[in-house]
Amino acid sequence: MDFMVRTATQDDYEFTFSLKKLAEVDAITAIFGWDEELQRELHLIEWHQGFPELIYVDGEPVGSYMLVENNEVWHFSRFFLLPNFHGKGIGSKILQQVSDTLDSYQQPCKLCYLQGSRVQTLYPRFGFVKCSEDDQFVYMIRYPTK
């Protein structure tokens, strides 16, 4: 499936919150319980840290991700797809592009995800290995391969 990517703008704030909610409500509810007000506060904090990339298919936003560098280590986050776009290869294509970028920089990348998330089988296919976990999160790292 073909897609394009563009950096989010302030106008995309509500879409990105709705996307995050659709993607994580079950896992967050299972671990912490869903608190709409708290989740909106956390989303606002993340928003002020930087705008994610939005993933578009046929002119419509279907997902997001963020890749930022901090002290020679990259961080991959906010990786969400609308449910009806799961299993169509978009996530794999995004992760392949991210992996190629990281390899060209020759720098590692870290990420974390909620326990029980469906991405647990996706990230290892792109070289991410678990470095630790706790009751809520799994932490992974990927080292350059080229």
MIBAVEX-370108 format. One record per residue: residue in one letter; x, y, z of N, C-alpha, C in turn. Coordinates in steps of 0.001 Angstrom, whole numbers, padded with zeros to 6 digits, always signed. Last residue first. Example, Ala and Ser with C-alpha at 12.3 -4.5 7.8 and 13.67 -1.06 7.14 Angstrom:
S+012850-002250+007080+013670-001060+007140+012900+000030+007870 A+013190-005690+007800+012300-004500+007800+013200-003300+007800 
***
This chain:
K+024646-001595+009281+025471-001471+008072+026702-000659+008346 T+023178-001613+011597+023594-002905+011056+024497-002788+009832 P+022906+000061+014750+023080+000093+013289+023619-001240+012783 Y+020650-001336+017188+021971-000837+016823+022109-000845+015316 R+017871-000648+019111+018337-001151+017814+019668-000492+017517 I+016057-001564+022022+017101-000780+021368+017466-001457+020059 M+013175-001276+024201+013972-001931+023163+015029-000954+022639 Y+011084-002069+026887+012069-001130+026354+012964-001882+025376 V+007740-002288+027771+008878-003031+027239+009785-002000+026582 F+005767-001417+030698+006420-001144+029417+007498-002165+029073 Q+004592-002305+033137+003839-001491+032189+004435-001441+030786 D+006342-003830+034626+004946-004257+034559+004145-003512+033503 D+009222-003699+032466+008610-003653+033788+007150-004051+033632 E+012272-004502+030766+010818-004360+030828+010392-004241+032275 S+015032-004191+028455+014438-004302+029789+012920-004224+029667 C+015742-004677+025872+016828-004434+026822+016321-004439+028256 K+014927-006442+022989+014466-006021+024312+015675-005819+025213 V+015880-005079+019867+015970-006145+020865+015548-005587+022219 F+015240-004476+016463+015079-004015+017837+015122-005216+018778 G+015303-005403+013830+016541-005337+014591+016432-004801+016002 F+012882-005747+012696+013691-004642+012192+014902-004378+013092 R+011580-007715+014043+011857-007963+012617+012745-006886+012004 P+011050-006572+016550+012208-007457+016387+012556-007757+014920 Y+008607-005044+015958+009901-004404+016163+011099-005349+016023 L+006423-006957+015768+006883-006144+014641+008312-005638+014834 T+005633-008111+018094+006181-008998+017065+006759-008225+015874 Q+004725-005937+019570+005761-006794+020140+006364-007767+019125 V+002590-004518+018682+003882-004247+018038+004996-005160+018538 R+000353-004966+020213+000539-005814+019044+001882-005589+018357 S+001004-004858+023737+000761-004197+022458+001051-005143+021290 G+001701-005934+026168+000521-006469+025501+000209-005829+024163 Q+003048-002985+027544+002926-004440+027616+001624-004870+026931 L+003758-000277+025366+002957-000833+026453+002933-002356+026390 Y+007170+000402+024430+005752+000215+024130+005063-000419+025327 C+009966+002366+023421+009255+001575+024418+007804+001458+023972 L+013210+002653+021910+011759+002820+021922+011205+002084+023117 K+016246+003888+020437+015487+003292+021533+013999+003529+021326 C+018945+003363+018256+017601+003908+018442+016911+003149+019568 P+022370+004279+017412+021317+003413+017938+019987+004148+018085 Q+023843+005245+014269+023510+005523+015656+022391+004605+016121 Q+024498+005636+011560+025326+004777+012411+025128+005093+013901 Y+023018+006893+009676+023580+007730+010737+024549+006960+011627 S+022202+004719+008176+023015+005750+007512+023661+006682+008534 D+020658+003365+010060+021898+002753+009583+022797+003786+008908 L+018500+005145+010260+019367+004914+011414+020695+004297+011004 T+017415+004851+007671+017898+006152+008140+018874+005971+009295 D+016683+002149+007731+017662+002615+006738+018263+003953+007152 S+014758+002267+009789+015972+001452+009940+017057+001896+008969 V+012818+003872+008556+013468+004329+009784+014781+003570+009987 Q+012085+002154+006448+012638+003489+006166+013393+004031+007379 Q+011107+000008+007967+012246-000201+007069+012896+001138+006721 L+008968+001218+009296+010110+000744+010073+011318+000447+009196 I+007314+001719+007067+007792+002827+007898+009034+002373+008665 K+006839-000913+006236+007519+000034+005344+008073+001224+006115 S+005496-001937+008468+006770-002521+008044+007542-001583+007132 G+003190-000324+008429+004102-000300+009568+005471-000848+009212 I+002053-001151+005967+002478+000237+006173+003490+000320+007317 G+001025-003691+005670+002421-003467+005319+002923-002052+005541 K-001442-004176+006647-001372-003838+005221+000053-003507+004774 G-001901-004471+009360-001732-005665+008538-001650-005403+007048 H-004055-001673+009861-003153-002692+010405-003057-003844+009417 F-005982-000005+009012-004747-000008+008226-003693-000933+008826 N-008050-000003+010795-008324-000585+009480-007113-000542+008543 P-006891+001380+013058-007075-000073+013038-007313-000676+011656 L-004369+003761+012253-005782+003470+012430-005993+001966+012274 L-001258+003473+013934-002026+003382+012684-003489+003159+013032 F+001533+004976+015556+000154+004516+015593-000414+004466+014183 F+004093+005838+017357+003863+005032+016156+002486+004387+016263 R+005406+007403+019267+004120+007839+018700+003775+007110+017400 S+008940+006903+018511+007745+006944+019363+006520+007359+018554 F+012324+006435+018825+011186+006194+017946+009952+006104+018829 H+015252+008195+019184+014091+007679+019908+012919+007611+018928 W+018831+007893+018931+017524+008230+018369+016439+007590+019214 V+021629+009321+020339+020725+008174+020387+019384+008652+019863 E+023088+011642+020488+023568+010576+019601+022811+009256+019742 N+021385+013316+022094+022702+012848+022542+023187+011604+021798 N+018654+012503+020367+018996+013129+021634+020322+012522+022108 E+016418+012698+017649+017765+012412+018141+018017+013180+019425 V+013298+011156+016816+014077+012315+017248+015410+011855+017823 L+010521+010323+015164+011905+009889+015288+012727+011129+015619 M+007196+009277+015309+008150+010331+015589+009527+009703+015762 Y+004146+008746+013462+005333+008272+014167+006244+009469+014407 S+000782+007852+012495+001828+008788+012887+003030+008039+013423 G-002057+007495+010219-001128+007098+011266-000120+008180+011576 V-003708+008412+008286-004009+007081+008810-003081+006673+009948 P-005209+011091+006537-004265+010671+007576-004682+009332+008179 E-005683+010870+002988-006276+010875+004325-005240+010438+005366 G-004626+010535+000456-004940+011882+000901-005541+011993+002298 D-004052+007786+000275-005106+008378-000560-005577+009730-000020 V-002661+007959+003401-003014+007038+002320-004183+007656+001574 Y-000103+009308+005449-001299+009513+004629-001435+008407+003590 I+001155+009892+008602+001154+008951+007486-000180+009094+006769 L+002970+012514+010095+001678+011885+009815+001806+011034+008571 E+005409+012840+012601+005148+012696+011173+003778+012034+011034 P+004781+015016+015445+005106+013759+014783+004966+013875+013263 F+006314+017845+016921+005228+017327+016094+005661+016017+015427 G+007388+018083+020352+007626+018049+018912+006467+017428+018173 Q+006668+018601+022900+008027+018089+022689+008373+018009+021205 H+004037+019248+022838+004976+020357+023021+006431+019910+022856 W+002976+016691+022671+002800+017611+021551+003809+018754+021628 E+003453+015659+025220+004141+015085+024056+004105+016045+022871 I+001648+017331+026630+003074+017340+026947+003879+016802+025764 L-000766+016516+025439-000324+017907+025314+001173+018030+025612 H-000882+013867+026303-000796+014161+024874-000296+015584+024647 L-001202+014234+029041+000006+013580+028530+000202+013858+027046 E-003764+015420+029012-002613+016144+029564-001306+015556+029040 R-005273+013324+027927-005179+014595+027194-003997+015434+027699 Q-004971+011463+029983-004442+011159+028647-004333+012412+027786 L-006310+012784+032070-004876+012512+032170-004270+012247+030796 E-008938+012754+031004-008279+014020+031328-006755+013837+031407 E-009460+009968+030710-009460+010873+029554-008699+012173+029841 D-008087+007261+031794-008474+008533+032394-008344+009572+031285 W-008265+003819+031915-008313+004988+031031-008841+006199+031785 G-005895+001809+033556-007251+002347+033545-007241+003612+032695 F-003383+000686+033317-003552+001833+034198-005011+002206+034458 I-003685-001742+031806-002551-001518+032716-002845-000447+033759 A-006067-001688+030346-005665-002917+031030-004589-002669+032082 T-006012+000905+029279-007078+000523+030200-006678-000708+031004 I-003810+000670+027570-003759+001612+028692-004815+001253+029736 A-004819-001248+025751-003613-001537+026545-003527-000612+027758 D-007091+000133+024728-007215-001192+025358-006026-001489+026264 V-006050+002602+023706-007051+002584+024775-007136+001228+025467 E-004238+002863+021578-003752+002443+022891-004809+002282+023977 A-005466+003585+019161-004381+002615+019159-004080+002046+020541 L-007377+005496+019859-007787+004273+019163-006731+003178+019268 K-005616+007406+021007-006661+006766+021802-007118+005462+021153 K-004067+008170+018812-003425+007553+019980-004461+006793+020809 L-006133+009311+017259-005345+008178+016762-004700+007430+017924 S-006926+011443+018866-007894+010387+018530-007176+009123+018051 F-004549+012937+018817-005069+012406+020083-006044+011259+019809 T-004336+013529+016108-003303+012698+016726-003743+012171+018091 F-006644+015119+015736-006502+013844+015023-005483+012951+015726 E-005985+017319+017353-007105+016443+017734-007036+015095+017011 Y-003674+018375+015914-003644+018002+017326-004754+017002+017688 D-003424+019426+013422-003527+017968+013521-003623+017463+014959 D-002921+022121+013501-004267+021698+013084-004493+020197+013252 Q-000201+022270+013949-001107+022496+015076-002529+022019+014754 T+000982+019545+011894+000890+020956+012247-000068+021076+013434 A+003273+016880+011108+002014+017404+011638+002124+018903+011881 T+005029+016278+008132+005083+016677+009528+003744+017277+009948 R+004073+013496+006079+004329+014926+006268+004330+015221+007759 V+004223+010854+003757+004435+011316+005121+004646+012824+005098 M+002227+008474+001937+003141+009612+001997+003204+010069+003446 F+001899+005169+000524+001585+006204+001505+002558+007352+001328 D+000642+002160-000908+001428+003380-000993+000950+004394+000035 M+000852-001171+000000+000000+000000+000000+000899+001236+000000 
***
